[in-house]
């Protein structure tokens, strides 16, 4: 299934995965970046999303299980491709520096009052 990985430094904690399934509209999922990074090393996630690496050889895959609203999906992706992509996101915004560019007061105001 064609898939697109997206990362926006202005939303530094999240990664977006867009699946172009046999539907009218693409299906988008938002993941915690650090949780996805954990999943390339060991089984991770509970509840909604679970993912794990199969092994560490060059042909290794990352398995990803998504729950239904309509039906569950078990997807696989090249572990090396996902790992390389995640490394690039950490070059853009290093781990631990995600909050550096955020105005927490404006974010709290937006969340609490619906304004920016």
Buried (B, 14 or more C-beta within 10 A) or exposed (E): EEBEBBBEEEBBBBBBBBBEBEEEEEBEBEBBBBBBBBBBEEEBBEEEBBBBBEEEEEEBBBBBBBEEEEEEBEBEBBBBEBBEBBEEBBEEBEEEEBEEEEEEEEEEEEEEEEEE
